[in-house]
Amino acid sequence: MAIKNGVSITLCTFNGKHLLPQTLEHLAKQKLTMPCELILVDNASTDGTKAFADNWWDTHGNDNIAYRSLSQPIPGKSYAQDLAYEHANYECLLICDDDNWLDADYVQRAYDTMQTHPDIGAIGGCSEAVFEKEAPRWFDTYANFYAVGKQSPTSGDITEKEGYLYGAGMMVRKSHWLELKTLGFEHLLSCRKGNALSSGGDTEYCYALRLLGYRIWYDDQLKFKHFMASGRLNLSYLSRLRKAMAYSNFVIHTYRLVLQGKSPSKWKTMQQKLKKQFLKKMYKLGFGNYREKEAAKAYFRDFKLVLFSHQERRQHYQFIRSWVPTEKLQESHF
C-alpha cells in the first residue's frame, strides 16, 4: 500500500497516565493543513494508560487528527516505535514523548521543512525544560543529558557537525524506515525500557540514516517544552543516565568507524590515548569534586569497554556493514 503524504504523530508511553493530559492537550492544539493522525502506543503499562488516553482524546481531542491506540507488550521504546511506524498511514513520522509539549505550529513547520528538503532523513527542534519542582543548581550543566536546549548553534543541515538528534520531537520518514528494515537494519541499542535506563536508540537511528546518505537537520524555531519530573532530577539518576550513555557511545562510535571507512583496529590508538590520562583520572576519582568524579567514572567506563570489548565491537562492525549497501560503504579492512 502506498504511503500517503501527511504526518503520523507517534506517542509511546510506559505508565505515563499522569503525564498525558498536558501532552495530549498540546497535540490537540496543533494548527495543521495536511492530513494527520496520532498513534499512541502503550508500552507494557500497568496504570491504565491506554484507556485513559482513549477517553481523553474522545472527549477533548482534535477532530482533524485521527486517533488510534495500540499495545506493545515488549518493553523498550524502540519496539513501541516500530509498532507505531508499522501502523502509520503517513510518510512523516513525528516522535512525541509523553512529557513533550509541542508548540502549536511544531508539526506543520517540521512537515513543511521535510517537504521542501527531500534529502532530510531526520529533523529536530529546541526544547525548554519545565520543572515539576524547583530546578537543581546543576541542571544547566547537564541539560543535554535530559534532551533539553539547543541541539546546534545554528539551524539547518547538521549532518557533518553534530550529526544526530535527540528523539524528543524528532521527525523522520516512513519510507526510510521501511528501507532500513528491508536492508536488515536492527537496533543494537534500545531506548528506555520501563523504569530501566538505556540510551541511544534515536541517535543510532540518525547514524543509520546517514549511512544511507540522508541528511540530519535542526531548526531552532521548532520549539517545545520538556517536562522534568522531580524523580529524574537527582544526582543518583543522573549518574545512572551517564552510565547508560557510556555503552551507547561505545556502540555509536562503531557507526562512526563504518561511516568514515575505518576499522575497529583503529582503537589501538585510542587505548594509548586513554592510558595517558589514567593516573590523572584516578586522582580525580578519589579527590575531585562531583563533576570531576563523574567525568572520571565516564573515562573508566570507556576505558573498560575499549580494553575488554573489542570482540563485541567487531561483531557490531560486521553487523552494520552487513546491511549497508555496498555502494555506500567506503573501503575498510581489519
N, C-alpha and C positions, 0 to 999 in steps of 0.2 A: 504494500500500500504506500502511495506517495506521501511524503512528509509535507504538510501544509505550512504556508507562511503564517507566522504568529508566534506567541510565547506560551510556553508551559512553565508555570512557576512551580518549583518543587520544594516542599516544606517537609523535611524529615525530622522526626522528633522522638525522643525517648523520655517518657514521663514528663512531658512538657505542658501538661494541662494548665499549670499556674502561670506559664509564660505566654500562652497563646492569645488571650484576649487583645492585648496591645498589638501583637504581631499581625493578627488577622484584621484588626481594625485598620492598620496602616495599608494592608493589601487591599482591603475593600475600598479605600480612598484613592486608588491608582487612577490616573487620568489616561485613558487609552483610546487609540484609534484603530488598533489592529485586533484580530481575534486573540483571546487569551483564556487560559484555564489554570486552575490551581489544583495541584495534586498533593495531598497530604499523605505521608507515609508514616504510620505508627510502627516504630522500630522496637518491638517487644516490650511495649509499655505495660505497666501494671496499675495505672492510676485512672483508667477510663478516658485516656486522651482522645481516642478516635471518636467515641460517642459524643464527648464534649464538643470537639471541633465540628462534627457534623451538625449538631444542634445550633452551635453559634453561627455557622455560615448560613444555615437555613433561615435563621432569624434576622441576622444583621448583614449578610453578605451582599456583594455587588452582583446584580443580575447580568452584567456584561462579562463576568468572569465565571465560566463553568467550573463547578467544584466536584471533585471526586476524592475519596479517601481509600487507601489501601493498607494492608497489614503485611509487614515483613518480620517474621519471627526470628530470623537470623540476626544476632546483634552485630552492629557495625554500620556506620553511616554510609560507607561505600556500597554495601549491599542494599541499603534503603534507596540510595540514589539510583543505582542500576535498575531497581524495580520501577521507580518513578520514570526514568528515561525510557524504559521498555514500553510503558503505557502512554507516554506522551504523544499527543497528536501533532505538535508543532515543532518547527525547526529550532527555534531559540529556546534554550533551557536555562531558567534562572534559578540559582540556588539561594533560597531564603531560609536561613536557620531560624529556629523557634524563638531566638532572642534578638532578631533583626527587625528594626522598624524603618521601612523604606520610605523616603520622601515620595510625595505624590507623583512626581514625574520620573521616578527612577526606572521603572520598567520600560516606559516609552522611549526614554533617552538612550538606554542601553540597546534596545531593539533598533532604533534608528541608526545608531553608530554601526551596529553589525551589518545592517542593510547597505550602508554607504561603503563599508570596507569589507568585501567578501573574503579577504585573506585572514581576517581576525579569527583566531581559534577560541580565545577567551578574553573577556573584558571584565574589569572590576572597578570598584569605586572607593570612596573615602568614608570611613566610619568615625563617629564620635561616641565616646563612652557616656552612658547614662548609668549612674550608680544607685543600687538599691539603698545603700548607706553611704556614709562619707568615704571618699576615695582615700586609700592608704597613701602615705607620703611617697612611697617608692614606685607608685603605679606608672608615672610618666616614663620612668627609666625603662620599664619592661612592657610598655603598652603594646609593642609589636607582637609579643608572645600571646596576646589576647585578641589579635586581629583588630586592633584599634589604631586609627591615624592614617596618614597618607602612605600609599604604597610606593610612591616615587616622587621625586622633587617636581617633576613636570608631567603633564598629561601627554598621551599619545602612545606610540609604539615603544614598549619597554623590553622587547624580546632580547635585545643584546645588552641590556642594562641589568635591571633586577631579574628579569627572565621568568617570573612566576607571580601568582596572585594568591591571596588567601581565599578560602572557599566562600566565606560570607559575602553575599551579594554578587557572586561571580556568574556571568552568563556565558554559556558555551553552545555548541551546535549539535543537534541530534545526529546529523549526517556524519560528523566527525566521530562521535561516539560509536556509531554503527561501523564505521570504517576501522576503528581500533579493534572492536570486537571481532570483526571478520578476519583481521590480521592475526589475532591470537593474543592481543594485549590483555593482561590481568594485573590487578594491583599487587605490587609487592608490599605496599603499605596500605593500611586501612585508616579511616578517620576514627573518631571516638566510638568506643563500644560501651553503651550504657554509661555507668559511672566510672569505668576504667579510662585511663588516659592513654591514647595513642595519637599519633600525629602524622601529617604529611600526605594524606591521600590526595588532597586537592593540588598540592604542589607537584606531586608525582604526575597527576593528570596534565598539568601545564607542560611538563617536560616531555610527556608522551606526544602531546600536540606539536611541540617544537621539533621532535624527531621526524614528524611528517611534513614539516615545512610551514606550519601555521604560525601566526603571529600572536603575541600577547600584548594586550592594550590596557591602558589605565586612563581613567577620566575622573579628575578630582571634582567635577560637577555632579557626578553620581554620588549622592550623599544619603547616608542612613545612620540611624542611631543603633548602637550595640549595647544592649542592656547587660550590666555587670552584676550578677547575683553575688551577694555578700559571701556566700560559701566558697566562691572561687578566689576571693581577694585576701589570701593569707600566704605567708611565705612557704608553708608546707605544700600547698597546692602548686605554687609557682615552681618550687624545686622539683616536684613530680612532673610538671609540664616540661621543664627543661630536660629532665631525664628522658622523657618520651621523644623529645626533639633530637636528642643525640643520635638515636637509631635512625630517625627519619633522615637526618643529614648524611649518615653513612650510606643509606640507600640512594638518596638523591645525587650524591657525588658520583655514583656509578653511572647514572644517566648522563651526567656531565662528561664523564670519560667517553661514553659512546658518542655523544654529541660532538665532541672535539676530536674524535678519531684516535683516542688514546686507549691504552690497555691498563688493567689493574696493576701491572708491574711497575707503573709509574709511582705507586705508593711507597716504593722503597725510598724515594726521595723524601716523601712526606714523613716517613718514620725517622729519618735523620733529622729533619727539622723539629719534630716533636721532642726528640731526645735532648736537643739543645736547651729546651726550656724546662726540663724535668726538675732540676733542683729548685729553680725559682718557684715553680708551681707547688712543689712540696712545701716550701716555706709559707706561701700564701694560704695553702690549705690548713696549715696549723695556726698561723698567726695573723692572717688577713682579716679585713672587715667582711661583712656579709657578701657584698658584691664581689670581692676578690676571692672569697671561698667558693662562691657559686661558679665563678669563671674557672677556678682550679678544678672543681668537680667535673665541669664540662670538658676540660682539657683531658683529664684522666679517663673519662668515658670514651672520648675519641681515640686516645692512646691505646686503650684496651681493644677497641674494635679494629684499629689499624694493625695491631700486632698479632691478634689472635683470630681474626675473622676473614682472612684472605680467601679461604676456600668458599665461604658464603658469598663474598663479593664476586668471586669468579663465576659462581652459579648465577647470580643476579645478572652479571655482564652477559653471559651466554644466553640467558633467557630473553633479555631485552633485544639483543642482536637477532634472536630467532624470529621475532615478529616484525622488526623494522624492514621495510622493503630494501632490497639490495642497492637500488639506485640512490637511496637516501643515506646509506652508510658510507663513511669515509674509511680509507684503508686503516686497519688496526690488527695487530698481531700480539700474541702472548710472548 
